[in-house]
Amino acid sequence: MEFKKPNIFISKCIEHGHCRYDGSMITSNFAKGLEPYVNYFFSCPEMEIGLPSPREALRVIVEDDEERLVSSHSGEDKTDDMINYAEAKADELEDKNLDGFVLKGRSPSCGVKDVKMYKSFGKAPTIPKKTSGFFGRVIDERFSYLPVEDEGRLTNFSIREHFYTRIFTSARFRSTKEAGKMSELVKFHSDNKYLFMAYNQGRLKTLGKIVANHEKKKAEEVYKAYEEELYELLKTPPNKKRKMNVVLHILGYFSKDLSPKEKAYFLDMLQQYMDSRVPFSNLTSLLEMWAIRYEVDYLENQSIFNPFPKELIAVTDSGKGL
């Protein structure tokens, strides 16, 4: 299967430049592994506002109940500089047709969550509350319809696969939208039926009504309505029960052709998946093989079998399980 390359913004310090406060670069197996399959855009917000590398580290402090971004030793205030840069960069990125973001976790500039806050600069204690970085929060607000993750969270198997699914589905939809034909949208919807069913069956039905276009709206209006609903559908990852229902539904296409041992093998593997002992791709690979063997044409292009390049599948995890 040919995949359209997603457009991804990534913090420059992650595998793309020695630009951290200490002059270092973050090593990320995730970022390196993904690079051949995407188009990366990157920048370092702290250097873009004129700071050197190495430099004095920044920190978020609370001053008169307001969060400020300051140099950790001198206290020099960089809040306005960072906010102005973040807004301008977000404006620029809106024209890049992005499909997702990978930002430096816990950074006072790029962090999306879990950023430490301090009472002041210098030798001051942290406060028992976390926040987001000043650049990260602007991106998260302006691009709330896209996946915005940090490199730390993406070491988790489930979060990573959800991220992959979202960015490659988004890239494929962009390509479909560029064609602008209703026939292409119908095909996109059909090819993603079971993937979308696993995510949210109710929103799948809503998408189907939009595609049916009984009101005879212009293609541009239909695409716009479909896009808004699609991004909402993809926000929340599917749970195991929904995935189980979908694979059992697909199994029904050729269950009469399977031997009792084959069915038992599949159901045993399904239980292993529900018990978090094997990844979901084990099930979809087996179903895809049967779809090919029994020539079930309707299933041939279903994206649930390959929502993203198989080369990206890696059963490694930060410790939270499959």
C-alpha distance (Angstrom), angle and dihedral (degrees) to the residues before:
residue distance angle dihedral
M1 . . .
E2 3.79 . .
F3 3.79 115.7 .
K4 3.78 127.1 -157.6
K5 3.80 111.5 -126.9
P6 3.81 112.4 -109.3
N7 3.80 118.0 -134.9
I8 3.80 108.9 -124.5
F9 3.79 131.0 -175.7
I10 3.80 112.5 -147.5
S11 3.79 131.3 -178.8
K12 3.79 106.3 -101.7
C13 3.81 93.8 -129.4
I14 3.82 88.8 65.8
E15 3.82 102.9 86.9
H16 3.83 94.2 -44.2
G17 3.78 107.8 80.1
H18 3.80 147.1 0.5
C19 3.77 93.0 -115.2
R20 3.80 107.1 124.8
Y21 3.79 121.1 120.1
D22 3.82 89.6 -94.7
G23 3.81 94.6 43.8
S24 3.79 93.9 -104.4
M25 3.81 133.8 126.3
I26 3.80 126.4 -135.6
T27 3.81 115.5 -116.4
S28 3.80 112.0 -142.2
N29 3.79 124.8 176.3
F30 3.79 87.7 -166.5
A31 3.82 93.7 56.2
K32 3.81 93.1 44.4
G33 3.80 93.0 47.9
L34 3.80 93.2 48.9
E35 3.80 96.8 46.1
P36 3.86 98.2 85.9
Y37 3.81 90.2 54.6
V38 3.82 101.6 47.3
N39 3.78 142.9 44.2
Y40 3.79 108.8 -114.2
F41 3.80 124.9 -150.0
F42 3.78 116.5 -175.0
S43 3.79 147.3 170.7
C44 3.80 139.1 162.5
P45 3.82 108.2 -122.5
E46 3.80 93.0 -160.2
M47 3.79 93.7 54.3
E48 3.81 90.8 41.3
I49 3.83 89.6 62.0
G50 3.80 89.3 54.7
L51 3.79 104.6 -91.1
P52 3.83 119.0 139.2
S53 3.80 129.1 -133.7
P54 2.99 117.9 -95.7
R55 3.82 93.4 37.2
E56 3.74 143.5 147.9
A57 3.79 108.3 -70.6
L58 3.79 119.1 -109.7
R59 3.77 125.5 -131.4
V60 3.79 138.6 -175.1
I61 3.80 113.8 -117.4
V62 3.79 131.9 -178.5
E63 3.79 113.6 -126.8
D64 3.82 120.0 175.0
D65 3.82 89.2 -16.2
E66 3.81 90.2 -55.0
E67 3.80 125.4 112.0
R68 3.80 115.4 -125.1
L69 3.81 132.0 -175.7
V70 3.81 109.9 -134.4
S71 3.78 141.6 162.1
S72 3.78 107.0 -92.2
H73 3.83 97.2 -129.1
S74 3.79 107.7 24.8
G75 3.79 97.1 33.1
E76 3.82 92.3 -133.6
D77 3.80 106.3 167.9
K78 3.81 116.2 -123.5
T79 3.80 97.9 165.6
D80 3.80 99.3 109.9
D81 3.80 92.8 41.6
M82 3.79 91.6 53.8
I83 3.80 95.7 43.8
N84 3.81 91.4 49.4
Y85 3.80 91.5 48.4
A86 3.81 92.8 46.0
E87 3.81 93.1 52.1
A88 3.81 92.5 46.5
K89 3.81 92.2 46.8
A90 3.79 91.4 48.9
D91 3.81 89.2 53.2
E92 3.80 89.3 51.9
L93 3.79 94.1 46.8
E94 3.80 92.8 52.5
D95 3.81 86.5 73.5
K96 3.81 93.8 51.8
N97 3.83 96.6 75.1
L98 3.78 90.7 -128.2
D99 3.79 123.2 -167.6
G100 3.80 99.5 -166.8
F101 3.79 150.2 -21.6
V102 3.81 135.1 -118.8
L103 3.82 109.6 -166.2
K104 3.79 132.6 -179.6
G105 3.77 107.4 -91.1
R106 3.82 121.4 -121.8
S107 3.79 91.8 3.7
P108 3.84 115.6 145.7
S109 3.80 86.8 -132.9
C110 3.84 106.6 31.6
G111 3.80 103.9 21.5
V112 3.79 116.7 120.3
K113 3.81 94.3 -164.1
D114 3.82 143.1 -12.3
V115 3.82 94.0 48.4
K116 3.81 112.4 156.2
M117 3.79 120.3 -120.4
Y118 3.78 126.7 -153.5
K119 3.79 135.4 -158.2
S120 3.80 91.0 -126.3
F121 3.79 144.4 -27.5
G122 3.79 121.6 -76.9
K123 3.79 119.8 30.6
A124 3.76 96.5 -5.8
P125 3.82 128.9 138.9
T126 3.77 124.7 -116.3
I127 3.78 119.3 -108.4
P128 3.84 122.7 -124.6
K129 3.77 94.3 -104.8
K130 3.80 135.2 82.0
T131 3.80 129.6 -146.7
S132 3.81 141.5 174.8
G133 3.81 129.0 -92.3
F134 3.80 118.6 -97.3
F135 3.82 94.7 -115.5
G136 3.79 93.4 38.2
R137 3.80 94.5 53.8
V138 3.81 92.6 52.2
I139 3.80 90.8 50.3
D140 3.80 92.4 46.5
E141 3.81 91.3 51.2
R142 3.80 97.7 42.9
F143 3.82 94.6 43.8
S144 3.80 99.6 34.2
Y145 3.82 89.8 139.9
L146 3.82 91.9 62.3
P147 3.82 130.6 66.7
V148 3.80 110.2 -94.6
E149 3.82 110.2 -174.0
D150 3.78 138.9 160.0
E151 3.78 124.8 -127.0
G152 3.79 92.2 -112.5
R153 3.80 96.3 57.6
L154 3.80 90.2 47.6
T155 3.80 90.3 67.5
N156 3.82 85.1 74.5
F157 3.81 110.9 94.0
S158 3.81 98.1 -139.2
I159 3.81 95.2 43.7
R160 3.81 90.5 47.3
E161 3.82 94.9 51.0
H162 3.80 91.3 46.8
F163 3.81 88.8 51.2
Y164 3.81 91.7 49.7
T165 3.80 91.9 49.0
R166 3.80 92.4 50.8
I167 3.80 97.5 47.7
F168 3.81 96.4 45.5
T169 3.81 92.5 44.6
S170 3.80 89.2 49.5
A171 3.81 91.7 49.7
R172 3.78 91.7 50.5
F173 3.79 91.4 48.8
R174 3.82 90.8 50.6
S175 3.79 89.2 54.7
T176 3.80 90.6 48.6
K177 3.80 90.9 48.2
E178 3.80 91.7 51.4
A179 3.81 88.7 58.1
G180 3.80 87.5 53.8
K181 3.80 94.8 -160.5
M182 3.78 123.0 135.1
S183 3.80 89.9 -140.9
E184 3.81 89.5 59.4
L185 3.81 91.6 50.3
V186 3.80 90.7 49.9
K187 3.81 89.7 52.7
F188 3.82 92.1 46.9
H189 3.78 90.6 51.9
S190 3.80 92.8 45.9
D191 3.80 93.9 48.3
N192 3.81 91.3 51.0
K193 3.80 97.5 43.5
Y194 3.80 98.1 112.8
L195 3.78 95.4 37.5
F196 3.81 89.6 54.0
M197 3.81 90.8 43.9
A198 3.80 88.7 57.9
Y199 3.79 90.2 51.9
N200 3.80 101.1 44.4
Q201 3.80 125.5 -20.8
G202 3.80 92.9 -165.2
R203 3.79 93.6 54.8
L204 3.82 89.4 44.3
K205 3.81 87.9 60.8
T206 3.80 90.6 48.0
L207 3.81 90.3 51.7
G208 3.80 89.0 49.6
K209 3.80 91.1 54.8
I210 3.81 90.6 49.5
V211 3.81 91.1 51.7
A212 3.82 92.0 46.6
N213 3.81 86.6 60.7
H214 3.80 96.4 -165.8
E215 3.80 89.2 172.0
K216 3.81 90.3 60.7
K217 3.78 94.8 -127.1
K218 3.78 122.0 175.4
A219 3.79 115.7 -86.9
E220 3.81 91.0 -113.7
E221 3.82 91.3 57.8
V222 3.78 92.1 46.3
Y223 3.80 92.6 50.5
K224 3.80 91.4 49.5
A225 3.80 93.3 51.2
Y226 3.82 91.4 44.6
E227 3.80 92.5 49.7
E228 3.80 93.7 52.7
E229 3.80 92.2 49.9
L230 3.81 92.5 43.4
Y231 3.80 93.8 56.2
E232 3.80 90.5 48.4
L233 3.81 90.6 50.7
L234 3.80 92.4 52.1
K235 3.80 96.4 48.9
T236 3.79 97.7 81.8
P237 3.82 116.8 53.9
P238 3.82 116.7 -125.4
N239 3.77 117.2 -104.5
K240 3.78 124.5 -129.4
K241 3.79 94.7 -103.4
R242 3.81 92.1 57.8
K243 3.80 91.2 46.7
M244 3.80 90.4 49.4
N245 3.81 91.6 52.3
V246 3.81 91.1 50.5
V247 3.81 96.2 50.3
L248 3.81 90.3 47.6
H249 3.80 88.4 51.3
I250 3.82 90.6 51.9
L251 3.80 90.8 45.5
G252 3.80 87.7 61.0
Y253 3.81 90.7 69.8
F254 3.79 91.8 71.8
S255 3.80 106.9 9.7
K256 3.82 90.1 115.6
D257 3.79 89.8 58.2
L258 3.78 96.0 51.0
S259 3.77 124.1 91.4
P260 3.82 119.3 -119.9
K261 3.81 89.0 -108.1
E262 3.81 92.1 52.8
K263 3.80 91.6 50.3
A264 3.79 91.3 47.2
Y265 3.81 90.4 49.5
F266 3.80 91.5 51.7
L267 3.79 94.1 46.7
D268 3.80 90.4 48.9
M269 3.80 89.8 52.1
L270 3.80 89.5 47.8
Q271 3.79 89.1 55.8
Q272 3.79 89.9 48.9
Y273 3.80 88.2 54.1
M274 3.81 91.6 49.6
D275 3.82 87.6 50.9
S276 3.85 90.3 51.5
R277 3.79 93.9 -115.6
V278 3.82 98.7 119.0
P279 3.82 132.4 26.5
F280 3.80 123.1 -105.6
S281 3.82 89.7 -112.4
N282 3.82 89.1 71.5
L283 3.79 88.6 65.1
T284 3.79 97.2 42.9
S285 3.82 92.5 47.6
L286 3.79 90.4 55.5
L287 3.80 92.1 46.9
E288 3.79 91.1 48.1
M289 3.80 90.6 52.6
W290 3.81 91.3 52.1
A291 3.81 91.2 46.7
I292 3.81 88.4 56.1
R293 3.81 94.2 44.1
Y294 3.80 94.1 49.8
E295 3.82 93.4 37.7
V296 3.78 97.3 -124.9
D297 3.78 95.6 174.3
Y298 3.81 95.7 -171.0
L299 3.80 90.7 62.0
E300 3.80 95.7 46.1
N301 3.81 96.1 93.6
Q302 3.80 99.9 30.8
S303 3.80 108.0 138.4
I304 3.79 93.5 -148.5
F305 3.82 86.9 79.6
N306 3.81 92.0 54.9
P307 3.83 112.5 10.6
F308 3.81 88.6 160.9
P309 3.83 136.2 5.6
K310 3.80 111.0 -58.7
E311 3.80 89.7 -136.3
L312 3.81 87.4 72.4
I313 3.80 93.4 60.5
A314 3.79 108.4 109.1
V315 3.80 121.8 163.9
T316 3.77 93.5 -145.6
D317 3.76 122.4 122.6
S318 3.77 143.1 -178.4
G319 3.77 90.0 -123.7
K320 3.81 106.3 -80.9
G321 3.80 96.6 101.0
L322 3.79 136.0 -118.0
